């Protein structure tokens, strides 16, 4: 199962992106918060929303959970 992280630094629109470990667009390690190992991004985003209500999947590595 993939490992997921959320970017603690929000985007200009307030979103906090959830990334898979191997994502080419992972944020700086100092901004990464480990979420855990999940079978899908849906579960990872749900966990991220507990701390960051505007969490969303990364367009590149978690597109099915990305909101436009």
N, C-alpha and C positions, 0 to 999 in steps of 0.2 A: 504494500500500500504506500502511496506517496506521502511525503512529509509536507506539511503546510505551514506557512508563516504569514503574518499580516504586517503591513507597513504601519508602524506607529505614527509616522509623519503623514498627515492627511494630504490629499491632492487639493488643488485650488478650489474645487467644488465641495470639499469636505469628505469625500470618499476615502476609505482606507482599503487599499487593495490587498487581496489575499492571493498569495503566490505558492506554487509548488516549488520545492527545493531546487529543481533543475532549471527553473525559468531563467531565460536570458535577461529578463528585466527585474530581477530581484533587487530590492533597495539595498542601500548601504547596510552592512551588518549591524551597525549601531542603532538602526531604526527597525530591525526585524524582531518580531515577537513570535516565538514558537507557539503554534496552535496544537500540533499533534499529528498523528498518522491517521488518515481517513481514507475510505474507499472512494469518496467523491468530494468535489469542491463544495457541494451543497452543505455537507456536515461541517466542513471547515469554516464556511461563511457564517453558519449559525452560531458557532462557538465565538468567532471574531465579533459578532454583533453584540455579544454580552458586554464587551468593553468599548467597542466602536460601533454604535448603532447604524452608521452609514457604510458599513463594510460591504464590499462587492468583490467579485472575482476579477482577477487580472484578464484583460482582453486577450493576451497571448497564451497564457498557460491554463487558464480556468474560464475560458470563453463562455461555457454554458452557464456560468454563475455571474457573468459580467452584466451589469445593468448600464444602459446607455443614458 
